[in-house]
Amino acid sequence: MTRLSVDFGTSNTVAALGLPDGRVRPLLFDGSPTLPSAVFLDPAGGLLVGRDAVHTARTSPDRFEPNPKRRIDEHAVLLGSTEVPVVDLITAVLARVAGEARRVAGGPISAVALTHPAAWAHTRRQVLVEAATRAGIAPAAMVAEPVAAADSFLAVSGDAVPVGGCVVVYDLGAGTFDASVVRRTASGFDVIAAEGLNQAGGLDIDAAIVAYLGAANAGRDGGAFARLLNPTTTEERRANRLLWEDVRNAKELLSRATHTEVHIPLVGVDVPLGRDQFELLARPILDATVNATRAAVNSAQLRATDVAGIFLVGGGSRIPLVSTLLVQAFGRAPTATEQPELVVAEGGLRAAGAPTRAAEHTPPPPADPYQAPAATPTGSYQPPPAAQTSPYRPPPAAPTSPYQPPATPTSPYQPTPAAQTSPYQPPTATPTSPYQPPTTPTSPYQPPTTPTSAYQPPLATPANQPAATPTGSYQPPTNQFQPARNTPRTRSRLIAVGAVVVLVIAIGAIGLWALFGRKDVVDLDRRFYADGDRTITLVDMEVTSDRLRLNFLYRNGSRLPWSLSCRAADAELKSSFLVVERRNVFPEKTRCSADEPSGRTFTLTAGDTLESYAVFPKPPKGKTFALQWYSYPRVSGLKT
């Protein structure tokens, strides 16, 4: 009986086989234990995956998607001029895994386990299950990645974690970071706390290096570098892919060496990059991961001494600075393996053996018209017919989860435009917030335009005119309506009526102010980032009828300057967001987008402070929401 465990990753996919004799071995793809998760749409409509996709992408970069996992919240992506459902991209990768597993096993696979981030809620997991089912490896178990990693930790540590003991899993992947605290039970491990960062992975470190290369190249040919980052021709897109690949290779090399150089295509120069400079660029992102790890431990109501171990997972954990920062934060050295990329896949086999995690997947009923076709016996992937818009129908809404992704593509990772192949460029369109204020609020009270008196003399009519008077004789007028005399009593009445009108108008003005101009200030004073004496505090929030303004205070209490930066406005407004009812709500304005719309880097000198802010559409009253401020630890439990 051969079992299979698959870890579908942002940059690479890893699989492990459990052989009938009990041995666990990694599944090799072209001689390597890692399979690039990349997908390429060839002109004939087929999907190439892995190294084949990476190689072929040099000819047509616009048909290439290097990181399908980052598109998990989207319905489809544009490859060339064709929209391809995201579930098809994932199916293609898993079909390659399935075919290789059957070839090595010499027959069918008896059981399959799929691993997933602990923060993934039902909707994301179901996309993964759907793709695996179509690839012919319907999972018998879904295992959270930190649980799988903890099972591997037991094998490495010699069963050093007693029942009831806790382990911290530090998982730095290519696309995201997850810090989890898991507790050992009699039957396995349970996740008791988790913190995730969507913009603190290896790709974000690559982006910091690219920005540094751009600054180093500012005095040479800035126009060529601008074309390199925003390609419009095939040659420029090819150079863009080459730059990002070289940056990733340089990052990995600097984990072993102290110096390298990065070639910049189009510009034609080699820029030196040392480990010291690399660590300076990576430090803000790694600081955020360590703070998220602290937050997970605090959320589990544990002290650092209560943790049985810290386990490093993911290729990004190879960076030497990671271990240094964790030792400084927790006073103990983390545990690493020779190949941290394999830890989750191998641990998935062990964790899937626990009866309490035997099956989380419920296959769709056979009568479902959206049922996907069965995979071909060879494990190869066949795209759906052109007339079929998508073989995947989203599952019903899952219970509310603070980590639930948005139901529509409001994720900060928006589809890359056809003319732009780099997955790290922000989209040009600003996502529409699901919480739109009313167009023109109306007051329940509308004061009259012209105050009217209780007394109005009637209009003159023939009946009110005096009758003709015979010559020489006098007749008194027959009109019974006499104008009021200006008596004290009349004046009193007029004054009283005027006072009533003024009072009504004043009450209406107060009502309008209360409805539209009222601003409640809620003091929070929540410090959510601290690196020594450098801190960021959420001071308060100002709540109006349709807007929410959050005010922040940066304080540099250290003796060294603190380097900060603003992004260009289009990227800035997608860098932070509120998580409200499982949707990401983006700001309408921030300090950077208002004061530095083109973006710039600046320094907060020692002993100085900086006030910042962000204005969001107001969440529904009484709803609890969370704040993701750039890549810093998430602030949860907020309420208007």
Secondary structure, 3 states (H helix, E strand, C coil): CCEEEEEECCCEEEEEEECCCCCEEECCECCECCEECCEEECCCCCEEEHHHHHHHCCCCHHHEECCHHHHCCCCEEEECCEEEEHHHHHHHHHHHHHHHHHHHHCCCCCEEEEEECCCCCHHHHHHHHHHHHHCCCCCCEEEEHHHHHHHHHHHHHCCCCCCCCEEEEEEECCCCEEEEEEEEECCEEEEEEEEEECCCCHHHHHHHHHHHHHHHCCCCCHHHHHHHHCCCCHHHHHHHHHHHHHHHHHHHHCCCCCEEEEEECCCCEEEEEEHHHHHHHHHHHHHHHHHHHHHHHHHCCCCHHHEEEEEEECHHHHCHHHHHHHHHHHCCCCECCCCHHHHHHHHHHHHHCCHHHCCCCCCCCCCCCCCCCCCCCCCCCCCCCCCCCCCCCCCCCCCCCCCCCCCCCCCCCCCCCCCCCCCCCCCCCCCCCCCCCCCCCCCCCCCCCCCCCCCCCCCCCHHHCCCCCCCCCCCCCCCCCCCCCCCHHHHHHHHHHHHHHHHHHHHHHHHHHHHHHCCEEEEEEEEEEEECCEEEEEEEEEECCCEEEEEEEEEECCCCCEEEECCCHHHHCCCCEEEECCEEECCCEEHHHHHCCCCCEEEECCCCEEEEEEEEECCCCCCEEEEECCCCCCEEEEEC
